[in-house]
Amino acid sequence: MTSPSSAAPALLARELTHSYGPVRALDGLSLTARRGEVTALLGPNGAGKTTAVSCATGLLRPAAGTLEVLGVDPWRAGPEHRSRVGVMIQDGGLASGTTAGRLLRYGASLYEAPLDVDEVAEHLGIDAFATTLVRRLSGGQRQRLALALAIVGRPELLFLDEPTAGMDPAIRQRVRRLIRALAETGTAVVLTTHMMDDVVGLADAVCVIAGGRTVASGSVQEVITAHHARAGSLSMRLAAHGVDPAVAPALEADLRAAAARHGADLEVTGAGAADLEAVLLDLMAAPADAPDGARPSTPDAAVAEDQEDR
């Protein structure tokens, strides 16, 4: 039996280009999202993330390059294909004149075999505000409702834009567990976010884009390590189990001594959100002639993507 990770990618994009007039929003972007994995699409505002997702969902047709979503060209795909793709956009697309519960039930009715609405509502805490009009919901409540609408149709490919924005810590943890559970059942999840804690806690793969092109990809650890390697440093994540806290200082001293024998200064840290955020800032600020081909996004590109978001 073929495992989800070894099957054909749910999303495969190669050398995508797209322009808004003179502004090149995508400039040779390549991206892969596999079934059963969470892929984080990262980059500054105006990097091309929204344009890439719009192409993948069939809302835009790229000017050049190849794009396959669940094995077909999304631009030419019909309703059956679109029903297999879930999309959650940040704070948008929700009818405001109805209640949260009615909107969720209506969304479920559009699919042939949706998830149980009551279970989804209970899991995301929507049952607590099901009778509230959508326009009166808080930002975090709207996010939970948008997430529920995106997953209720049992999508094979799921796009999530800032899924935990505005949520309290307890709900954020519940949403993270839900996203991980969706991936473990075979759904390909594409996550766009500026919250590095979500990326470190969820992502199996990371794609960093700037100036409409891919500037780094791999696991969180691989992206951080590769970036540090170019700067002459090495990033390692180690876990010591069964250690008496009383001997921790001696263990750290031994590790520093071992590093010193190789002419290195050891900084005891891990591949966490702060590490990834620092790497992203470096990649976003890299000049056009940098070895990895990274380029900062231009103000015009940021304006174009902001206009598209509207």
N, C-alpha and C positions, 0 to 999 in steps of 0.2 A: 504493500500500500504506500502511495506517495504521501510524504509529510507535507504540511502547508509550506514550510520553509524551502523545500526542494521543488515545489511546483512553479509554474510560470509566474512571474511577478504580477501582482494585481495592477500595478502602475509601472509603465516603462516609458520614459521620455528621453530622447536623445537629440541634442543640438537644437533645442527649440529656440525660435526667435519670434518676437512680436514687437511691433512699434505702435505708438500713438503719435501720429504725425512724425515730427523729427526726433521724438524721444524713443530710444530703444529700451523697452521694458524688459524683454528677454533677449539675451545675447549669447545663445549657444548653451542654454541650460540643459543639464542632464540630471535625471532623478529616477530612482527605483524605489518602489514600496512593495514589500513582500507580504504574502498572506501569513497571518499569525504573528506579525511583528508590528511594533509601534515605530514609525519613522518620523522624526522631528525635522521640520523644515524651518530653518532659522536664518535670520538676517535682519538688517535694519529696515525701517519704514522706507518704501520706495525701492527695495532690492529686487522686487519682482515676484514676491510670494503670492500675492492676490492674483496677479496675472497668470501665474503657473496653475493655481487651483482653478481659475476660471476656464483655462484651456482644458484641464483634466476633467472638468465637469460638463464640458460641451457648451459653455456659455460664450467662449471665444474660440476662434480658429487660428492656430499659430500660422505665421507666415511661412515658416520653413521648419524642418526637422521631422522626426517621427514620434508619434504618441499613440500608445495602446493602453486602454483602460479595460480590465477584465477581458482582454483579448481582442477588443475592437476599437475603432476610431471613435472617440466620444462625440465628435462633431456630427457624424453621420448616424449615431445611435438612436434607437427608437425608445418608446416608453418602457418597454420591458427591461432594457439595459439600465435606464435611469432609475428604475425602481430598486436596482441592486446597489445603488450608490447613495450613501447618506451624507448630508452636508449640514454642518452647524456653523453659522456665521455669527460674529460677535455683535450682539445688540441690534439685530435687524431681522426683517422678514416675518415678524410675528403680528398677526391680526390683533389689534388693541381693544376692539369693542366686544370681545367675548371673554368668558372666564378661562382660566388656565386648564381646568379639567375638560371643558367642552372642546377646546382647541386640540388637546392631546388626543381625545377620542376621535375627533374628526381626522386628524393626521393618521391615526391607526387605520381608519376605515378606508384609506386610499390604497392599502396594501392587501394582498391576497392572504398572507399568513403572518400578521403582525404579532409582536410580543404581547403578552397580557398587560393591558393598560394599567390595571390596578396594581400589579406587581411593580411595573416601572415607576408609577407614581409613588408607591410606598418606598421603594429603594432610594429614590432621589428626594424624598421628602416633599413631593409636590402635593400629596394629599392634604398637607397642612394649609395650603393656600389654593386648593382646587376651585373654590367658589369665588375667588378674587378676580376681578377684571384684569386682563393682561396689562393695561395701561397703568394700573396701580401697583404692579409688582416692583420690588426692588431690583437692582441690577443683578444681584446674585440669584434671585428667584427666576428672573428672565433667562439667565444662563442655564439654569437647571431645566427649565421648560424647553429651551432650544435644543439642549442635549437629548432630552427625552424624545423630541420629535425627530431628531436625526437618527436615533437608534431603533425606534419602535418598528420600523419596517424590516428588521434583521438584515442590514446591509452587509455586503461582502467587502466593500471598500468604504471607509468612513473618513471624512475630512472634518477636523475639529479646529476651530479658531478660538484660541484663548479659552478653553473649556472651563477653567477654574477661576477666571477673573471675577472679582467681587464676592467670592464665597468665603464663608468663615472656615477656620481650619478643620473642623470636624466634617463638614460637607465636602471640603476639598479632598480629604483623605478618602471619603466614600466614592467620590467621582474617580479618583485615581485607581481605586480597586476595581471599579466598574470598567474603566478603559483597559486595564490589564486583563480582566476576565474576557472582554470582547476579543482581544488579541489571542488569548489562549484557546478560544473556540474557533480560530481560523480567520477572523476578520483582519483585513489590512487597515491599519489606522495611520492616517497622516495628520500629524499634530503641528500646528503653527502657534507659537507662543513666545513671549518675552520672559516667561517665568522659568528660570533655569532649574529651580527645584523640581518642577514638573518633568523637565527633560531628563535630568539625572535619575529621577525616580521611576521613569516610565520607558524612555526610548531605548529600543534595541539598536537603532541606527540613526545617524544624524547626517543631514545635508545642509551645509552652510552656503548661502548664496549672497552675493554682493554684485551690484552692477548688472544684474540679470544673468549671471553665470555661476556655476558651482565652483566654490573656492576650497572646499574641504568636505570630506565624507568619510563615513566609517562609524564605528561605535563611539560613544562618548570618550572612552579611554583612548581609543586610537586617534581621534581628532586632537585631543589634548597632547598626547605623547608626540605625534608627528609635528605639531606646531613647536613644542619645546625643543625637539631634536634639531629643527632648523636654527634655533637660537643657541644651540650648544648645551642644552640642558636635557635631563631625562626625568620623565614623570612616571612614578610607579605607585600603584595602590596595593598596600599590604594590609593584611588582617592577622593579628596575633590572638590566638584563642587559648583559653585556659591559663592566662597570665595573672599572677597575683598582683593587684594594683601596687603593692608595696615595692615590687621590683621593677616597675615600669620605668623609673628614671635610669636605673642601671642598664635596662634593655636599650633604651634610647641612646645612652652614652656608648654602648657597644656598637650600635648601628652607625653612629657618627664616626666612631673610630675606624670602622671598616671602610666607610666612604672616604675618609681622609687618606687611607693607605693607597687609594686610587686617585688622589688629587682632587677630590670632589667635596663640595660643601653640601651637607644633607639638610634639607628642609622637611621636617616631618609633617606631612599633610596628606590629603587624599584627593581623588578626582571628583571633587564635589561641584556644587553649583557655582561657587566663586571662581574656581579654576576655569570652568567652561566659559563663564561670562568674560573673564579676562582674555581668553583666547579669541572669543568672538569680537571683542573690541579691537584687538590687534588685526584680525582678518578684515574687518570692515574698513579699517584705516589704511590698509596696505596700498601702496602706489601701484599704478598700472603696470610698471615694469618689474614688480616683485616676482620672485621665483615661482610662486604658486599661482601667478596670474590674477591675484585678487585685485579688485578695484573698488574704491568707495562708490556708493551710489551718488548720483548727481542730484542737485536740488530739483532739476526738471523732472527726473525720474520719480522723485518723491511726490512732486505735485501731481504727476500723471496717475500714480497709484492711488493717491488720496482722492482724486476726482473719480477714479473707477470705483473705490470703496463706497462713494456716495451714490 
